[in-house]
């Protein structure tokens, strides 16, 4: 497969104070971010200390321009310093510093590899609907078990990569889960979803929303109610001693899932 077409320069957003977010209760002890706004559109604010549990925020936004392929992948690499990451960055790459590391995020073909650094994960495939241009929004999140994002949908596919912790994404027809460091989930565009941290440890993660630049990346949903699959998994985790005792994701639900790093 050939290289993707050249896009526009990237923009990384990062301020200097930690962001907190209000929580509201859900049944059976689950919690959700404050539903008053689309938190993924709020730039991340850090002061060098770990953010409080709960926030999801916009870590970086990149205008990619037109993409020649209908199927792409999110490549995740780490580098010892920002200078080496910037040197290895291509036209579809974004360099961020988060969770104590320097990361290079790249949207490319499946077999693409960075020049240097440590390849951490390849997330995909991410199936694209034809559009004149695309935008990539990279999200930082830190959820304690039982915390969830408000119900929403995206105008493009979304990929999740967990540095640690367990992931559950419920959609109409079922749910997908990923367990342990390096787990990934990919969800197609346009489907209502509920993202929840399950398991027994906080979920530190990134997400990529790859969407039509002329469309809003995220839209709140009020006409779909989850069946409680992720909440049931959370309850099962609370009483289980081994990952094998956890519920199995519904194979009929759209999307792809990985239990951990390849």
C-alpha positions as CSV (number, residue, x, y, z in Angstrom):
1,X,0.0,0.0,0.0
2,X,1.3,3.4,-0.9
3,X,1.7,6.4,1.5
4,X,-1.2,8.6,2.3
5,X,-1.5,12.0,0.7
6,X,0.1,14.9,2.5
7,X,-2.0,16.8,5.0
8,X,-1.8,20.0,6.9
9,X,0.5,20.8,9.9
10,X,-0.6,19.5,13.3
11,X,-1.5,21.6,16.3
12,X,-0.9,20.4,19.9
13,X,-3.0,21.9,22.6
14,X,-1.7,21.9,26.2
15,X,-2.1,24.5,28.9
16,X,-0.6,24.6,32.4
17,X,-3.3,23.9,35.1
18,X,-5.0,20.6,35.9
19,X,-8.7,20.3,34.9
20,X,-11.3,18.8,37.1
21,X,-14.8,17.8,36.1
22,X,-18.1,17.3,38.0
23,X,-19.6,13.8,38.4
24,X,-23.2,12.7,38.5
25,X,-24.3,9.3,39.9
26,X,-25.5,6.4,37.8
27,X,-27.3,3.3,39.0
28,X,-25.2,0.7,40.9
29,X,-22.5,3.2,41.8
30,X,-21.3,4.0,38.3
31,X,-20.3,7.6,37.5
32,X,-20.3,9.8,34.5
33,X,-18.6,12.9,33.5
34,X,-20.7,16.1,33.8
35,X,-23.2,15.9,30.9
36,X,-23.2,19.7,30.4
37,X,-20.8,19.7,27.5
38,X,-18.7,17.8,25.1
39,X,-15.6,17.4,27.3
40,X,-13.5,16.1,24.4
41,X,-13.5,19.5,22.9
42,X,-11.9,21.1,26.0
43,X,-8.1,21.4,25.6
44,X,-6.1,19.5,28.3
45,X,-4.6,21.5,31.1
46,X,-1.7,20.0,33.0
47,X,0.7,21.4,35.7
48,X,3.1,18.5,35.7
49,X,1.1,16.4,38.2
50,X,-1.3,13.5,37.3
51,X,-4.8,14.8,36.4
52,X,-7.6,14.0,38.8
53,X,-9.7,10.9,38.0
54,X,-12.4,11.5,35.5
55,X,-11.4,14.1,32.9
56,X,-11.3,13.4,29.2
57,X,-9.8,16.3,27.3
58,X,-8.5,17.2,23.9
59,X,-4.8,16.5,23.9
60,X,-4.1,17.4,20.3
61,X,-5.9,18.3,17.0
62,X,-4.4,17.7,13.6
63,X,-5.9,18.7,10.2
64,X,-5.0,15.8,7.9
65,X,-6.5,17.0,4.7
66,X,-7.7,14.4,2.1
67,X,-6.8,10.8,2.7
68,X,-6.3,8.5,-0.2
69,X,-7.2,5.3,1.6
70,X,-10.6,4.1,2.9
71,X,-8.9,2.0,5.6
72,X,-6.2,3.4,7.9
73,X,-4.4,2.5,11.1
74,X,-3.4,4.5,14.2
75,X,0.3,3.8,15.0
76,X,1.5,4.6,18.5
77,X,5.2,5.0,19.3
78,X,7.2,6.3,22.2
79,X,10.5,8.2,22.1
80,X,13.1,9.1,24.7
81,X,12.7,12.9,24.0
82,X,10.6,15.3,22.0
83,X,13.4,16.2,19.6
84,X,13.8,12.6,18.4
85,X,10.0,12.2,18.1
86,X,9.7,15.4,16.0
87,X,12.5,14.2,13.8
88,X,10.7,11.0,13.1
89,X,7.3,12.6,12.6
90,X,5.8,12.4,9.1
91,X,3.0,14.5,7.6
92,X,0.3,12.5,9.4
93,X,2.1,12.4,12.8
94,X,1.4,14.3,16.0
95,X,3.9,14.5,19.0
96,X,2.5,14.8,22.5
97,X,3.8,14.4,26.0
98,X,1.5,12.6,28.4
99,X,1.6,10.0,31.2
100,X,5.3,10.7,31.7
101,X,6.3,9.8,28.1
102,X,6.8,11.3,24.7
103,X,4.4,9.8,22.1
104,X,4.2,9.9,18.4
105,X,0.7,9.2,17.0
106,X,0.5,8.6,13.3
107,X,-2.4,7.8,10.9
108,X,-1.0,5.6,8.1
109,X,-1.2,2.3,6.3
110,X,-1.0,-0.9,8.4
111,X,2.7,-1.7,7.6
112,X,4.0,1.8,8.2
113,X,6.7,2.1,10.9
114,X,8.4,5.2,12.4
115,X,12.1,5.9,12.0
116,X,13.3,5.2,15.5
117,X,11.5,5.0,18.8
118,X,9.6,2.1,20.2
119,X,6.5,0.8,18.5
120,X,3.8,0.4,21.1
121,X,0.6,-0.5,19.2
122,X,-1.1,-0.5,15.8
123,X,-4.8,0.3,16.4
124,X,-7.2,-0.6,13.6
125,X,-8.4,-0.9,11.0
126,X,-10.3,2.3,11.0
127,X,-12.8,2.4,8.2
128,X,-13.4,5.8,6.6
129,X,-16.5,7.2,4.8
130,X,-15.4,9.3,1.8
131,X,-14.9,13.0,2.7
132,X,-13.0,15.9,1.2
133,X,-10.8,16.2,4.3
134,X,-10.3,14.6,7.7
135,X,-9.3,15.7,11.2
136,X,-7.7,13.8,13.9
137,X,-8.6,14.5,17.5
138,X,-6.5,12.8,20.2
139,X,-8.1,12.5,23.6
140,X,-6.6,12.0,27.0
141,X,-8.7,10.2,29.6
142,X,-8.3,9.0,33.2
143,X,-11.3,7.0,34.5
144,X,-11.6,5.2,37.8
145,X,-13.6,1.9,37.6
146,X,-17.3,2.6,37.1
147,X,-16.7,6.0,35.6
148,X,-18.2,6.5,32.1
149,X,-18.4,9.2,29.4
150,X,-21.8,10.6,28.5
151,X,-23.6,8.7,25.7
152,X,-22.5,10.1,22.3
153,X,-21.6,9.3,18.7
154,X,-18.8,10.4,16.3
155,X,-18.8,11.5,12.7
156,X,-15.9,9.1,12.1
157,X,-14.3,5.9,13.6
158,X,-12.8,6.1,17.1
159,X,-9.9,4.1,18.4
160,X,-9.0,3.5,22.0
161,X,-5.6,2.6,23.5
162,X,-5.3,1.9,27.2
163,X,-1.9,2.5,28.9
164,X,-3.4,0.5,31.8
165,X,-6.8,-0.5,33.0
166,X,-9.8,-2.2,31.4
167,X,-12.2,-0.9,28.7
168,X,-15.8,-1.5,28.0
169,X,-17.7,0.1,25.1
170,X,-21.4,-0.6,24.9
171,X,-23.4,0.0,21.7
172,X,-26.7,-1.1,20.3
173,X,-26.4,-4.9,20.0
174,X,-23.7,-5.5,22.6
175,X,-20.4,-4.4,24.0
176,X,-16.7,-4.8,23.4
177,X,-14.1,-5.1,26.2
178,X,-10.3,-4.9,26.4
179,X,-8.3,-6.0,29.4
180,X,-4.9,-4.8,30.8
181,X,-2.1,-2.6,29.5
182,X,-2.2,-2.1,25.8
183,X,-5.8,-3.1,25.2
184,X,-7.4,-1.5,22.1
185,X,-10.9,-1.1,20.8
186,X,-12.1,0.4,17.5
187,X,-15.6,1.6,17.0
188,X,-17.2,2.6,13.6
189,X,-18.7,6.0,13.0
190,X,-22.3,7.0,13.7
191,X,-23.1,4.4,16.4
192,X,-24.3,5.6,19.9
193,X,-21.9,4.4,22.5
194,X,-21.1,4.4,26.2
195,X,-17.5,4.1,27.3
196,X,-16.9,2.8,30.8
197,X,-13.8,1.9,32.8
198,X,-14.2,-1.6,34.3
199,X,-11.9,-3.8,36.3
200,X,-10.3,-2.8,39.6
201,X,-7.6,-0.3,38.6
202,X,-7.9,3.2,37.0
203,X,-8.0,3.4,33.3
204,X,-5.3,5.7,31.8
205,X,-5.9,5.9,28.0
206,X,-5.9,7.7,24.7
207,X,-8.5,7.9,22.0
208,X,-8.4,9.0,18.4
209,X,-11.5,10.4,16.7
210,X,-10.8,10.4,12.9
211,X,-13.6,12.3,11.3
212,X,-14.9,14.4,8.4
213,X,-13.4,17.9,9.0
214,X,-16.7,19.5,8.0
215,X,-18.6,17.6,10.7
216,X,-18.5,17.9,14.5
217,X,-16.4,15.2,15.9
218,X,-18.7,14.3,18.8
219,X,-22.5,14.6,19.2
220,X,-24.5,13.9,22.4
221,X,-27.2,11.2,22.1
222,X,-30.5,11.3,24.0
223,X,-32.5,8.6,22.2
224,X,-30.6,5.5,23.1
225,X,-30.3,3.9,26.5
226,X,-27.6,1.3,27.3
227,X,-28.8,-2.2,28.3
228,X,-26.3,-2.1,31.2
229,X,-23.8,-4.6,29.8
230,X,-20.7,-2.6,30.9
231,X,-22.2,-2.1,34.3
232,X,-22.8,-5.8,34.6
233,X,-19.1,-6.4,33.7
234,X,-18.1,-3.9,36.3
235,X,-20.1,-5.8,39.0
236,X,-18.6,-9.1,37.8
237,X,-15.1,-7.7,38.1
238,X,-15.8,-6.6,41.7
239,X,-16.4,-10.2,42.7
240,X,-13.9,-12.0,40.4
241,X,-10.4,-13.0,41.2
242,X,-9.1,-13.6,37.7
243,X,-9.6,-12.0,34.3
244,X,-10.9,-15.3,32.9
245,X,-14.0,-14.9,35.1
246,X,-15.0,-11.8,33.3
247,X,-17.9,-11.6,30.8
248,X,-17.1,-12.1,27.1
249,X,-17.9,-9.2,24.7
250,X,-20.8,-9.6,22.3
251,X,-19.5,-10.8,19.0
252,X,-22.4,-9.2,17.2
253,X,-21.5,-5.7,18.3
254,X,-19.7,-3.6,15.7
255,X,-16.1,-2.8,16.2
256,X,-12.8,-4.6,16.9
257,X,-11.1,-5.3,20.2
258,X,-7.8,-6.5,21.5
259,X,-7.2,-7.8,25.0
260,X,-3.7,-6.3,25.3
261,X,-0.6,-5.1,23.6
262,X,0.5,-7.2,20.6
